[in-house]
Amino acid sequence: MNQEKEWSLDSWKNYSAVQLPIYSDVQLYQDTLQKIKKLPEILNFEDINAFKSQMIKVSKGEKFVLQLGDCAEVFDECTEEHWKEKFSFYDRMGQILDAIVIGRTCGQFAKPRSQLLEKDGTLNYRGDLINSLSRDERDPDPSRLLLGAHYTKKGIESLKQYEGQQIWVSHECLHLGYESAFVKQNEDKQYYLSNTHFPWIGDRTRLHDHAHSNFIKGIYNPVGIKIGQTINKTEFINVFKLINPKNEDGRAFAIIRLGKNKLDKLKDIIDWKQEEKLNISFFLDPMHGNNQDKSGRKIRKIEDIMYEIQQFFTILEQQNEVPAGLHLECTPYDVTECIENDEDINPKKYTTACDPRLNFRQTRKIIIFVNTLLKKLRNKQ
């Protein structure tokens, strides 16, 4: 583990940070974090270690991960009814692949944004953890952090009562003040995040000399790193050596988000990994590199998503790598946010809080397609 002596809960504050909210009432914000720090852990070290044992199997090429769920969870859907529907959905999709299932759930409340402001000057929505979808409530509000902690706890409690297969939870490690309030220590003085099994760092915040990477380097949990088109060789090597200096199994996972027309970069990324002998497994996020605009709404096309998946499998096989996971934004509900064959968007069924999600039918189609690719791959081995 990379828990060097110079790392502390606050050492990330010594680095440049992006995508962090600014609160007008700093004292209220600090008081709120102190309240969260005093809360009991939601997940204990044994929970995190059990998850890590599964991710070690992924590093060894023995298991495949299906990571799926909402782009941005909203507090209004943090109910037993919604959780039950979503857990069942994740479970059913995972069974198709016989996969380790990780939900984007029980904490996926904060979102990075390319622009701080909308075109009219209104602050952008940044997830229910930070502000509201209502345009009148866009100022970052510290009281929302307590709601985030509450709903994470309730969601994980609900998940522990779920009678299907094991589902692990994940979210983007974005709001570092909030995340650091959930850090606990085990008997061996190892630090771990107690509010999720699998934190990931986004493509906008993964720089090795910035705050997010230097926070997560001291955390025991397995970690995902989103890798987009702007990555270069030096940064790729530096960030993974920072996160996983001992090259351990089950520690670091590259979540590739390039887009269907930019996958040549994946060949370079694999070369960098192999040259440096880095212990990295590759997931694919075929969603974020394929955004388009249709009638003023952000959409994704099923054809583009499936093409990127196909190319991902092909390139990895050509370079003697094994696909380790698939990362999808999706919902069990009958939405029309991703489209097929240029179908029209039904505004009443476009309900995402942020980015377009696959509906149940589309998710199942894509996962059956992935299952076919995995079977072909296994038959060749």
Short mmCIF file of the C-alpha atoms (twelve columns), coordinates in Angstrom:
data_MODEL
# 
_entry.id   MODEL 
# 
loop_
_atom_site.group_PDB 
_atom_site.id 
_atom_site.type_symbol 
_atom_site.label_atom_id 
_atom_site.label_alt_id 
_atom_site.label_comp_id 
_atom_site.label_asym_id 
_atom_site.label_seq_id 
_atom_site.Cartn_x 
_atom_site.Cartn_y 
_atom_site.Cartn_z 
_atom_site.pdbx_PDB_model_num 
ATOM 1   C CA . MET A 1   0.000   0.000   0.000   1 
ATOM 2   C CA . ASN A 2   1.060   3.545   -0.754  1 
ATOM 3   C CA . GLN A 3   0.510   5.087   2.674   1 
ATOM 4   C CA . GLU A 4   3.785   6.954   3.019   1 
ATOM 5   C CA . LYS A 5   4.668   8.902   6.140   1 
ATOM 6   C CA . GLU A 6   4.000   12.214  4.412   1 
ATOM 7   C CA . TRP A 7   0.423   11.233  3.570   1 
ATOM 8   C CA . SER A 8   -2.304  12.407  5.923   1 
ATOM 9   C CA . LEU A 9   -6.022  13.039  5.753   1 
ATOM 10  C CA . ASP A 10  -5.308  16.660  4.865   1 
ATOM 11  C CA . SER A 11  -2.171  16.330  2.736   1 
ATOM 12  C CA . TRP A 12  -4.243  16.576  -0.448  1 
ATOM 13  C CA . LYS A 13  -4.773  20.245  0.457   1 
ATOM 14  C CA . ASN A 14  -1.126  20.894  -0.455  1 
ATOM 15  C CA . TYR A 15  -1.875  20.191  -4.138  1 
ATOM 16  C CA . SER A 16  -3.786  21.978  -6.857  1 
ATOM 17  C CA . ALA A 17  -7.429  20.930  -6.946  1 
ATOM 18  C CA . VAL A 18  -10.133 21.278  -9.567  1 
ATOM 19  C CA . GLN A 19  -13.875 20.592  -9.547  1 
ATOM 20  C CA . LEU A 20  -14.273 21.369  -5.849  1 
ATOM 21  C CA . PRO A 21  -17.254 23.517  -4.773  1 
ATOM 22  C CA . ILE A 22  -16.768 26.860  -3.053  1 
ATOM 23  C CA . TYR A 23  -19.086 27.500  -0.104  1 
ATOM 24  C CA . SER A 24  -20.113 31.006  0.875   1 
ATOM 25  C CA . ASP A 25  -20.472 29.961  4.532   1 
ATOM 26  C CA . VAL A 26  -17.092 28.368  5.207   1 
ATOM 27  C CA . GLN A 27  -17.746 27.862  8.906   1 
ATOM 28  C CA . LEU A 28  -20.987 25.978  8.249   1 
ATOM 29  C CA . TYR A 29  -19.151 23.829  5.724   1 
ATOM 30  C CA . GLN A 30  -16.379 22.980  8.214   1 
ATOM 31  C CA . ASP A 31  -18.911 22.291  10.978  1 
ATOM 32  C CA . THR A 32  -20.792 19.957  8.642   1 
ATOM 33  C CA . LEU A 33  -17.641 17.985  7.834   1 
ATOM 34  C CA . GLN A 34  -16.944 17.588  11.542  1 
ATOM 35  C CA . LYS A 35  -20.425 16.130  12.023  1 
ATOM 36  C CA . ILE A 36  -19.778 13.606  9.254   1 
ATOM 37  C CA . LYS A 37  -16.387 12.656  10.690  1 
ATOM 38  C CA . LYS A 38  -18.088 11.741  13.971  1 
ATOM 39  C CA . LEU A 39  -20.546 9.356   12.294  1 
ATOM 40  C CA . PRO A 40  -19.937 5.603   12.589  1 
ATOM 41  C CA . GLU A 41  -18.358 3.907   9.590   1 
ATOM 42  C CA . ILE A 42  -20.825 2.708   6.964   1 
ATOM 43  C CA . LEU A 43  -18.569 -0.035  5.587   1 
ATOM 44  C CA . ASN A 44  -15.922 -1.634  7.769   1 
ATOM 45  C CA . PHE A 45  -12.432 -2.738  6.792   1 
ATOM 46  C CA . GLU A 46  -13.566 -6.346  6.388   1 
ATOM 47  C CA . ASP A 47  -16.122 -5.179  3.794   1 
ATOM 48  C CA . ILE A 48  -13.421 -3.358  1.847   1 
ATOM 49  C CA . ASN A 49  -11.012 -6.260  2.117   1 
ATOM 50  C CA . ALA A 50  -13.653 -8.708  0.868   1 
ATOM 51  C CA . PHE A 51  -14.150 -6.486  -2.161  1 
ATOM 52  C CA . LYS A 52  -10.422 -6.245  -2.744  1 
ATOM 53  C CA . SER A 53  -10.146 -10.039 -2.749  1 
ATOM 54  C CA . GLN A 54  -12.612 -10.069 -5.645  1 
ATOM 55  C CA . MET A 55  -10.717 -7.370  -7.514  1 
ATOM 56  C CA . ILE A 56  -7.504  -9.367  -7.149  1 
ATOM 57  C CA . LYS A 57  -9.249  -12.021 -9.265  1 
ATOM 58  C CA . VAL A 58  -9.959  -9.324  -11.846 1 
ATOM 59  C CA . SER A 59  -6.288  -8.306  -11.916 1 
ATOM 60  C CA . LYS A 60  -5.377  -11.926 -12.551 1 
ATOM 61  C CA . GLY A 61  -7.818  -12.191 -15.456 1 
ATOM 62  C CA . GLU A 62  -10.072 -14.623 -13.615 1 
ATOM 63  C CA . LYS A 63  -13.187 -12.436 -13.350 1 
ATOM 64  C CA . PHE A 64  -14.954 -9.716  -15.354 1 
ATOM 65  C CA . VAL A 65  -16.542 -6.613  -13.793 1 
ATOM 66  C CA . LEU A 66  -19.857 -5.063  -14.720 1 
ATOM 67  C CA . GLN A 67  -20.052 -1.557  -13.262 1 
ATOM 68  C CA . LEU A 68  -23.361 0.151   -13.931 1 
ATOM 69  C CA . GLY A 69  -25.915 2.636   -12.706 1 
ATOM 70  C CA . ASP A 70  -27.074 6.226   -12.818 1 
ATOM 71  C CA . CYS A 71  -24.941 9.048   -14.141 1 
ATOM 72  C CA . ALA A 72  -25.964 11.066  -11.099 1 
ATOM 73  C CA . GLU A 73  -28.100 9.661   -8.303  1 
ATOM 74  C CA . VAL A 74  -30.752 12.033  -7.000  1 
ATOM 75  C CA . PHE A 75  -31.946 12.167  -3.422  1 
ATOM 76  C CA . ASP A 76  -35.594 11.843  -4.519  1 
ATOM 77  C CA . GLU A 77  -34.851 8.299   -5.721  1 
ATOM 78  C CA . CYS A 78  -33.121 7.260   -2.504  1 
ATOM 79  C CA . THR A 79  -36.046 5.108   -1.387  1 
ATOM 80  C CA . GLU A 80  -36.442 1.412   -0.664  1 
ATOM 81  C CA . GLU A 81  -38.610 1.025   -3.759  1 
ATOM 82  C CA . HIS A 82  -36.072 2.602   -6.117  1 
ATOM 83  C CA . TRP A 83  -33.100 0.813   -4.562  1 
ATOM 84  C CA . LYS A 84  -34.826 -2.556  -4.817  1 
ATOM 85  C CA . GLU A 85  -35.590 -1.976  -8.503  1 
ATOM 86  C CA . LYS A 86  -32.042 -0.870  -9.237  1 
ATOM 87  C CA . PHE A 87  -30.325 -3.648  -7.271  1 
ATOM 88  C CA . SER A 88  -32.485 -6.235  -9.028  1 
ATOM 89  C CA . PHE A 89  -31.627 -4.667  -12.384 1 
ATOM 90  C CA . TYR A 90  -27.888 -4.698  -11.656 1 
ATOM 91  C CA . ASP A 91  -28.147 -8.287  -10.451 1 
ATOM 92  C CA . ARG A 92  -29.979 -9.496  -13.562 1 
ATOM 93  C CA . MET A 93  -27.510 -7.826  -15.895 1 
ATOM 94  C CA . GLY A 94  -24.561 -9.254  -13.958 1 
ATOM 95  C CA . GLN A 95  -25.968 -12.768 -14.171 1 
ATOM 96  C CA . ILE A 96  -25.839 -12.626 -17.975 1 
ATOM 97  C CA . LEU A 97  -22.057 -12.179 -17.791 1 
ATOM 98  C CA . ASP A 98  -21.379 -14.116 -14.568 1 
ATOM 99  C CA . ALA A 99  -19.655 -10.890 -13.552 1 
ATOM 100 C CA . ILE A 100 -18.611 -9.122  -10.380 1 
ATOM 101 C CA . VAL A 101 -21.312 -6.455  -10.127 1 
ATOM 102 C CA . ILE A 102 -20.485 -2.936  -8.973  1 
ATOM 103 C CA . GLY A 103 -23.271 -0.365  -8.840  1 
ATOM 104 C CA . ARG A 104 -22.789 3.328   -9.450  1 
ATOM 105 C CA . THR A 105 -24.956 3.662   -6.394  1 
ATOM 106 C CA . CYS A 106 -25.300 4.600   -2.728  1 
ATOM 107 C CA . GLY A 107 -23.157 7.694   -3.135  1 
ATOM 108 C CA . GLN A 108 -22.922 8.781   -6.792  1 
ATOM 109 C CA . PHE A 109 -24.166 12.221  -5.841  1 
ATOM 110 C CA . ALA A 110 -21.487 14.588  -7.207  1 
ATOM 111 C CA . LYS A 111 -20.582 15.370  -10.810 1 
ATOM 112 C CA . PRO A 112 -17.651 17.154  -12.460 1 
ATOM 113 C CA . ARG A 113 -18.663 19.681  -15.080 1 
ATOM 114 C CA . SER A 114 -16.815 21.065  -18.081 1 
ATOM 115 C CA . GLN A 115 -18.222 24.535  -17.402 1 
ATOM 116 C CA . LEU A 116 -18.931 26.178  -14.054 1 
ATOM 117 C CA . LEU A 117 -21.799 28.199  -15.531 1 
ATOM 118 C CA . GLU A 118 -24.657 27.542  -17.931 1 
ATOM 119 C CA . LYS A 119 -25.013 29.777  -20.980 1 
ATOM 120 C CA . ASP A 120 -27.267 32.199  -19.110 1 
ATOM 121 C CA . GLY A 121 -24.777 32.568  -16.263 1 
ATOM 122 C CA . THR A 122 -26.562 30.241  -13.827 1 
ATOM 123 C CA . LEU A 123 -24.280 27.955  -11.839 1 
ATOM 124 C CA . ASN A 124 -24.245 24.480  -13.338 1 
ATOM 125 C CA . TYR A 125 -25.866 21.583  -11.532 1 
ATOM 126 C CA . ARG A 126 -23.083 19.560  -9.889  1 
ATOM 127 C CA . GLY A 127 -25.014 16.730  -8.308  1 
ATOM 128 C CA . ASP A 128 -27.419 16.613  -5.368  1 
ATOM 129 C CA . LEU A 129 -24.490 16.467  -2.962  1 
ATOM 130 C CA . ILE A 130 -23.541 20.020  -3.919  1 
ATOM 131 C CA . ASN A 131 -26.565 21.874  -5.291  1 
ATOM 132 C CA . SER A 132 -30.041 21.367  -6.728  1 
ATOM 133 C CA . LEU A 133 -31.448 20.716  -10.168 1 
ATOM 134 C CA . SER A 134 -33.739 23.647  -9.390  1 
ATOM 135 C CA . ARG A 135 -32.187 26.714  -10.983 1 
ATOM 136 C CA . ASP A 136 -33.093 28.743  -7.882  1 
ATOM 137 C CA . GLU A 137 -30.927 26.548  -5.638  1 
ATOM 138 C CA . ARG A 138 -27.610 26.332  -7.415  1 
ATOM 139 C CA . ASP A 139 -25.378 27.780  -4.690  1 
ATOM 140 C CA . PRO A 140 -23.343 24.997  -3.045  1 
ATOM 141 C CA . ASP A 141 -25.145 24.059  0.186   1 
ATOM 142 C CA . PRO A 142 -23.236 22.305  3.027   1 
ATOM 143 C CA . SER A 143 -26.444 20.803  4.443   1 
ATOM 144 C CA . ARG A 144 -26.603 18.574  1.361   1 
ATOM 145 C CA . LEU A 145 -23.462 16.792  2.558   1 
ATOM 146 C CA . LEU A 146 -25.369 15.454  5.566   1 
ATOM 147 C CA . LEU A 147 -28.126 14.251  3.254   1 
ATOM 148 C CA . GLY A 148 -25.522 12.513  1.097   1 
ATOM 149 C CA . ALA A 149 -24.109 10.742  4.140   1 
ATOM 150 C CA . HIS A 150 -27.619 9.779   5.276   1 
ATOM 151 C CA . TYR A 151 -28.685 8.342   1.937   1 
ATOM 152 C CA . THR A 152 -25.407 6.492   1.443   1 
ATOM 153 C CA . LYS A 153 -25.918 4.791   4.796   1 
ATOM 154 C CA . LYS A 154 -29.570 3.985   4.057   1 
ATOM 155 C CA . GLY A 155 -28.739 2.680   0.579   1 
ATOM 156 C CA . ILE A 156 -25.978 0.380   1.798   1 
ATOM 157 C CA . GLU A 157 -28.228 -0.860  4.607   1 
ATOM 158 C CA . SER A 158 -30.872 -1.646  1.985   1 
ATOM 159 C CA . LEU A 159 -28.283 -3.389  -0.175  1 
ATOM 160 C CA . LYS A 160 -27.211 -5.596  2.726   1 
ATOM 161 C CA . GLN A 161 -30.823 -6.793  2.951   1 
ATOM 162 C CA . TYR A 162 -30.975 -7.563  -0.769  1 
ATOM 163 C CA . GLU A 163 -31.319 -11.304 -1.338  1 
ATOM 164 C CA . GLY A 164 -29.676 -11.607 -4.745  1 
ATOM 165 C CA . GLN A 165 -26.002 -11.905 -5.607  1 
ATOM 166 C CA . GLN A 166 -23.367 -9.688  -4.015  1 
ATOM 167 C CA . ILE A 167 -23.454 -6.139  -5.345  1 
ATOM 168 C CA . TRP A 168 -20.620 -3.784  -4.474  1 
ATOM 169 C CA . VAL A 169 -20.952 0.006   -4.523  1 
ATOM 170 C CA . SER A 170 -18.927 2.746   -6.191  1 
ATOM 171 C CA . HIS A 171 -18.916 6.450   -6.858  1 
ATOM 172 C CA . GLU A 172 -16.612 9.134   -8.198  1 
ATOM 173 C CA . CYS A 173 -14.228 10.417  -5.536  1 
ATOM 174 C CA . LEU A 174 -14.786 14.071  -6.350  1 
ATOM 175 C CA . HIS A 175 -15.657 16.180  -3.299  1 
ATOM 176 C CA . LEU A 176 -12.461 15.675  -1.305  1 
ATOM 177 C CA . GLY A 177 -13.581 17.453  1.845   1 
ATOM 178 C CA . TYR A 178 -16.630 15.211  2.002   1 
ATOM 179 C CA . GLU A 179 -14.747 12.024  1.068   1 
ATOM 180 C CA . SER A 180 -11.984 12.599  3.609   1 
ATOM 181 C CA . ALA A 181 -14.630 12.811  6.350   1 
ATOM 182 C CA . PHE A 182 -15.412 9.122   5.723   1 
ATOM 183 C CA . VAL A 183 -11.829 7.881   6.030   1 
ATOM 184 C CA . LYS A 184 -11.277 5.432   8.888   1 
ATOM 185 C CA . GLN A 185 -8.295  3.394   10.107  1 
ATOM 186 C CA . ASN A 186 -8.095  -0.308  10.861  1 
ATOM 187 C CA . GLU A 187 -6.055  -1.904  13.645  1 
ATOM 188 C CA . ASP A 188 -2.961  -1.840  11.434  1 
ATOM 189 C CA . LYS A 189 -3.335  1.905   10.845  1 
ATOM 190 C CA . GLN A 190 -4.387  1.431   7.223   1 
ATOM 191 C CA . TYR A 191 -6.703  4.132   5.950   1 
ATOM 192 C CA . TYR A 192 -9.822  3.196   3.988   1 
ATOM 193 C CA . LEU A 193 -12.905 4.934   2.651   1 
ATOM 194 C CA . SER A 194 -15.887 3.692   4.632   1 
ATOM 195 C CA . ASN A 195 -18.606 5.086   2.348   1 
ATOM 196 C CA . THR A 196 -17.879 2.993   -0.757  1 
ATOM 197 C CA . HIS A 197 -16.097 -0.136  -1.902  1 
ATOM 198 C CA . PHE A 198 -14.738 1.269   -5.159  1 
ATOM 199 C CA . PRO A 199 -13.949 4.974   -5.571  1 
ATOM 200 C CA . TRP A 200 -12.851 6.210   -8.953  1 
ATOM 201 C CA . ILE A 201 -11.101 9.385   -10.045 1 
ATOM 202 C CA . GLY A 202 -12.453 11.115  -13.123 1 
ATOM 203 C CA . ASP A 203 -10.620 12.073  -16.284 1 
ATOM 204 C CA . ARG A 204 -10.787 15.747  -15.269 1 
ATOM 205 C CA . THR A 205 -9.189  15.202  -11.839 1 
ATOM 206 C CA . ARG A 206 -6.635  12.411  -12.304 1 
ATOM 207 C CA . LEU A 207 -3.423  14.427  -12.713 1 
ATOM 208 C CA . HIS A 208 -0.671  12.841  -10.633 1 
ATOM 209 C CA . ASP A 209 0.430   16.147  -9.099  1 
ATOM 210 C CA . HIS A 210 -3.094  17.259  -8.201  1 
ATOM 211 C CA . ALA A 211 -5.179  16.784  -5.082  1 
ATOM 212 C CA . HIS A 212 -7.465  13.904  -6.065  1 
ATOM 213 C CA . SER A 213 -4.701  11.465  -6.966  1 
ATOM 214 C CA . ASN A 214 -2.715  12.455  -3.905  1 
ATOM 215 C CA . PHE A 215 -5.726  11.862  -1.687  1 
ATOM 216 C CA . ILE A 216 -6.579  8.462   -3.103  1 
ATOM 217 C CA . LYS A 217 -2.975  7.221   -3.022  1 
ATOM 218 C CA . GLY A 218 -3.242  6.828   0.756   1 
ATOM 219 C CA . ILE A 219 -6.522  4.892   0.699   1 
ATOM 220 C CA . TYR A 220 -6.628  1.081   0.885   1 
ATOM 221 C CA . ASN A 221 -9.689  0.605   -1.356  1 
ATOM 222 C CA . PRO A 222 -9.214  -0.579  -4.932  1 
ATOM 223 C CA . VAL A 223 -9.316  2.455   -7.239  1 
ATOM 224 C CA . GLY A 224 -10.510 3.172   -10.762 1 
ATOM 225 C CA . ILE A 225 -8.876  5.897   -12.870 1 
ATOM 226 C CA . LYS A 226 -10.804 7.282   -15.840 1 
ATOM 227 C CA . ILE A 227 -8.538  7.654   -18.871 1 
ATOM 228 C CA . GLY A 228 -9.612  9.964   -21.681 1 
ATOM 229 C CA . GLN A 229 -8.172  11.414  -24.860 1 
ATOM 230 C CA . THR A 230 -5.911  13.979  -23.158 1 
ATOM 231 C CA . ILE A 231 -3.753  11.362  -21.428 1 
ATOM 232 C CA . ASN A 232 -0.073  11.221  -22.368 1 
ATOM 233 C CA . LYS A 233 2.616   8.672   -21.617 1 
ATOM 234 C CA . THR A 234 4.275   10.564  -18.775 1 
ATOM 235 C CA . GLU A 235 1.000   11.288  -16.999 1 
ATOM 236 C CA . PHE A 236 -0.284  7.738   -17.433 1 
ATOM 237 C CA . ILE A 237 2.864   6.216   -15.949 1 
ATOM 238 C CA . ASN A 238 3.098   8.761   -13.151 1 
ATOM 239 C CA . VAL A 239 -0.478  8.471   -11.949 1 
ATOM 240 C CA . PHE A 240 -0.478  4.671   -11.836 1 
ATOM 241 C CA . LYS A 241 2.906   4.534   -10.135 1 
ATOM 242 C CA . LEU A 242 1.600   7.029   -7.607  1 
ATOM 243 C CA . ILE A 243 -1.570  5.037   -6.938  1 
ATOM 244 C CA . ASN A 244 0.018   1.576   -7.058  1 
ATOM 245 C CA . PRO A 245 3.762   1.909   -6.340  1 
ATOM 246 C CA . LYS A 246 4.122   -1.749  -5.322  1 
ATOM 247 C CA . ASN A 247 2.331   -2.979  -8.469  1 
ATOM 248 C CA . GLU A 248 -0.180  -4.942  -6.394  1 
ATOM 249 C CA . ASP A 249 -3.044  -7.014  -7.751  1 
ATOM 250 C CA . GLY A 250 -6.497  -5.651  -7.026  1 
ATOM 251 C CA . ARG A 251 -5.388  -2.052  -6.605  1 
ATOM 252 C CA . ALA A 252 -5.544  0.023   -9.804  1 
ATOM 253 C CA . PHE A 253 -7.925  -0.195  -12.766 1 
ATOM 254 C CA . ALA A 254 -7.875  1.976   -15.886 1 
ATOM 255 C CA . ILE A 255 -11.387 2.883   -17.049 1 
ATOM 256 C CA . ILE A 256 -10.954 3.793   -20.719 1 
ATOM 257 C CA . ARG A 257 -13.266 6.550   -22.035 1 
ATOM 258 C CA . LEU A 258 -11.986 7.555   -25.453 1 
ATOM 259 C CA . GLY A 259 -14.897 7.460   -27.912 1 
ATOM 260 C CA . LYS A 260 -15.517 5.279   -30.952 1 
ATOM 261 C CA . ASN A 261 -13.263 7.255   -33.311 1 
ATOM 262 C CA . LYS A 262 -10.319 7.691   -30.955 1 
ATOM 263 C CA . LEU A 263 -9.409  4.170   -29.952 1 
ATOM 264 C CA . ASP A 264 -5.992  4.293   -31.613 1 
ATOM 265 C CA . LYS A 265 -4.945  5.940   -28.368 1 
ATOM 266 C CA . LEU A 266 -5.736  2.692   -26.572 1 
ATOM 267 C CA . LYS A 267 -2.913  1.002   -28.471 1 
ATOM 268 C CA . ASP A 268 -0.499  3.596   -27.098 1 
ATOM 269 C CA . ILE A 269 -1.893  3.201   -23.580 1 
ATOM 270 C CA . ILE A 270 -1.384  -0.552  -23.690 1 
ATOM 271 C CA . ASP A 271 2.164   -0.047  -24.961 1 
ATOM 272 C CA . TRP A 272 2.912   2.293   -22.035 1 
ATOM 273 C CA . LYS A 273 1.544   -0.229  -19.569 1 
ATOM 274 C CA . GLN A 274 3.546   -3.093  -21.040 1 
ATOM 275 C CA . GLU A 275 6.789   -1.113  -21.368 1 
ATOM 276 C CA . GLU A 276 6.643   -0.137  -17.686 1 
ATOM 277 C CA . LYS A 277 5.264   -3.534  -16.582 1 
ATOM 278 C CA . LEU A 278 2.449   -1.783  -14.729 1 
ATOM 279 C CA . ASN A 279 -0.127  -3.936  -12.967 1 
ATOM 280 C CA . ILE A 280 -3.232  -2.405  -14.547 1 
ATOM 281 C CA . SER A 281 -6.439  -3.998  -15.770 1 
ATOM 282 C CA . PHE A 282 -8.591  -2.309  -18.394 1 
ATOM 283 C CA . PHE A 283 -12.293 -1.495  -18.106 1 
ATOM 284 C CA . LEU A 284 -14.179 0.248   -20.885 1 
ATOM 285 C CA . ASP A 285 -16.537 3.179   -20.368 1 
ATOM 286 C CA . PRO A 286 -18.123 3.420   -23.852 1 
ATOM 287 C CA . MET A 287 -20.486 6.182   -22.763 1 
ATOM 288 C CA . HIS A 288 -18.538 9.373   -22.068 1 
ATOM 289 C CA . GLY A 289 -16.564 9.548   -25.306 1 
ATOM 290 C CA . ASN A 290 -19.700 9.279   -27.440 1 
ATOM 291 C CA . ASN A 291 -21.821 12.264  -26.461 1 
ATOM 292 C CA . GLN A 292 -23.753 14.081  -29.183 1 
ATOM 293 C CA . ASP A 293 -26.417 16.764  -29.349 1 
ATOM 294 C CA . LYS A 294 -29.920 16.142  -30.668 1 
ATOM 295 C CA . SER A 295 -32.564 18.854  -30.507 1 
ATOM 296 C CA . GLY A 296 -30.701 20.610  -27.720 1 
ATOM 297 C CA . ARG A 297 -30.314 17.474  -25.581 1 
ATOM 298 C CA . LYS A 298 -27.226 15.411  -24.942 1 
ATOM 299 C CA . ILE A 299 -27.596 11.895  -26.374 1 
ATOM 300 C CA . ARG A 300 -25.564 8.769   -27.032 1 
ATOM 301 C CA . LYS A 301 -26.100 6.321   -29.875 1 
ATOM 302 C CA . ILE A 302 -26.311 2.588   -29.229 1 
ATOM 303 C CA . GLU A 303 -24.414 1.912   -32.461 1 
ATOM 304 C CA . ASP A 304 -21.490 4.044   -31.293 1 
ATOM 305 C CA . ILE A 305 -21.398 2.363   -27.894 1 
ATOM 306 C CA . MET A 306 -21.391 -1.138  -29.415 1 
ATOM 307 C CA . TYR A 307 -18.751 -0.192  -31.982 1 
ATOM 308 C CA . GLU A 308 -16.433 1.087   -29.259 1 
ATOM 309 C CA . ILE A 309 -16.955 -2.105  -27.251 1 
ATOM 310 C CA . GLN A 310 -16.124 -4.226  -30.294 1 
ATOM 311 C CA . GLN A 311 -12.967 -2.260  -30.994 1 
ATOM 312 C CA . PHE A 312 -11.929 -2.374  -27.341 1 
ATOM 313 C CA . PHE A 313 -12.076 -6.176  -27.354 1 
ATOM 314 C CA . THR A 314 -10.261 -6.383  -30.688 1 
ATOM 315 C CA . ILE A 315 -7.402  -4.063  -29.708 1 
ATOM 316 C CA . LEU A 316 -6.860  -5.726  -26.329 1 
ATOM 317 C CA . GLU A 317 -6.751  -9.170  -27.926 1 
ATOM 318 C CA . GLN A 318 -4.265  -7.964  -30.556 1 
ATOM 319 C CA . GLN A 319 -1.975  -6.699  -27.809 1 
ATOM 320 C CA . ASN A 320 -2.355  -9.718  -25.517 1 
ATOM 321 C CA . GLU A 321 -4.467  -7.984  -22.898 1 
ATOM 322 C CA . VAL A 322 -7.666  -9.278  -21.335 1 
ATOM 323 C CA . PRO A 323 -10.788 -7.081  -21.026 1 
ATOM 324 C CA . ALA A 324 -11.461 -6.687  -17.321 1 
ATOM 325 C CA . GLY A 325 -14.706 -4.758  -17.121 1 
ATOM 326 C CA . LEU A 326 -17.489 -2.671  -18.614 1 
ATOM 327 C CA . HIS A 327 -18.706 0.645   -17.144 1 
ATOM 328 C CA . LEU A 328 -22.223 1.746   -18.176 1 
ATOM 329 C CA . GLU A 329 -24.538 4.585   -17.256 1 
ATOM 330 C CA . CYS A 330 -27.984 3.030   -17.221 1 
ATOM 331 C CA . THR A 331 -31.315 2.738   -15.457 1 
ATOM 332 C CA . PRO A 332 -34.032 0.084   -15.162 1 
ATOM 333 C CA . TYR A 333 -36.611 2.682   -16.181 1 
ATOM 334 C CA . ASP A 334 -38.176 3.310   -19.585 1 
ATOM 335 C CA . VAL A 335 -36.214 6.387   -20.588 1 
ATOM 336 C CA . THR A 336 -35.212 7.612   -24.046 1 
ATOM 337 C CA . GLU A 337 -31.857 9.300   -23.491 1 
ATOM 338 C CA . CYS A 338 -29.654 7.029   -25.588 1 
ATOM 339 C CA . ILE A 339 -31.052 6.336   -29.043 1 
ATOM 340 C CA . GLU A 340 -30.828 3.746   -31.804 1 
ATOM 341 C CA . ASN A 341 -31.245 4.304   -35.537 1 
ATOM 342 C CA . ASP A 342 -31.817 8.031   -35.074 1 
ATOM 343 C CA . GLU A 343 -35.077 7.521   -33.195 1 
ATOM 344 C CA . ASP A 344 -36.705 10.610  -31.758 1 
ATOM 345 C CA . ILE A 345 -36.279 11.705  -28.152 1 
ATOM 346 C CA . ASN A 346 -39.447 11.685  -26.060 1 
ATOM 347 C CA . PRO A 347 -38.998 14.708  -23.742 1 
ATOM 348 C CA . LYS A 348 -41.251 13.099  -21.130 1 
ATOM 349 C CA . LYS A 349 -38.883 10.125  -21.015 1 
ATOM 350 C CA . TYR A 350 -35.688 12.171  -20.844 1 
ATOM 351 C CA . THR A 351 -35.345 12.330  -17.064 1 
ATOM 352 C CA . THR A 352 -31.615 12.096  -16.341 1 
ATOM 353 C CA . ALA A 353 -30.166 14.564  -13.860 1 
ATOM 354 C CA . CYS A 354 -27.052 14.875  -16.004 1 
ATOM 355 C CA . ASP A 355 -25.864 12.554  -18.796 1 
ATOM 356 C CA . PRO A 356 -27.964 10.203  -20.982 1 
ATOM 357 C CA . ARG A 357 -28.474 6.664   -19.672 1 
ATOM 358 C CA . LEU A 358 -29.286 3.364   -21.311 1 
ATOM 359 C CA . ASN A 359 -32.726 1.988   -20.474 1 
ATOM 360 C CA . PHE A 360 -33.361 -1.633  -19.446 1 
ATOM 361 C CA . ARG A 361 -33.791 -2.930  -23.001 1 
ATOM 362 C CA . GLN A 362 -30.715 -1.136  -24.333 1 
ATOM 363 C CA . THR A 363 -28.573 -2.246  -21.390 1 
ATOM 364 C CA . ARG A 364 -29.597 -5.861  -21.860 1 
ATOM 365 C CA . LYS A 365 -28.848 -5.701  -25.595 1 
ATOM 366 C CA . ILE A 366 -25.363 -4.348  -24.964 1 
ATOM 367 C CA . ILE A 367 -24.586 -6.858  -22.215 1 
ATOM 368 C CA . ILE A 368 -25.722 -9.794  -24.360 1 
ATOM 369 C CA . PHE A 369 -23.400 -8.450  -27.063 1 
ATOM 370 C CA . VAL A 370 -20.529 -8.286  -24.560 1 
ATOM 371 C CA . ASN A 371 -21.304 -11.819 -23.424 1 
ATOM 372 C CA . THR A 372 -20.913 -13.008 -27.018 1 
ATOM 373 C CA . LEU A 373 -17.532 -11.270 -27.264 1 
ATOM 374 C CA . LEU A 374 -16.364 -12.767 -23.977 1 
ATOM 375 C CA . LYS A 375 -17.396 -16.277 -25.063 1 
ATOM 376 C CA . LYS A 376 -15.514 -15.900 -28.345 1 
ATOM 377 C CA . LEU A 377 -12.455 -14.729 -26.455 1 
ATOM 378 C CA . ARG A 378 -12.583 -17.608 -23.981 1 
ATOM 379 C CA . ASN A 379 -12.996 -20.139 -26.775 1 
ATOM 380 C CA . LYS A 380 -9.717  -18.928 -28.289 1 
ATOM 381 C CA . GLN A 381 -7.782  -19.280 -25.059 1 
# 
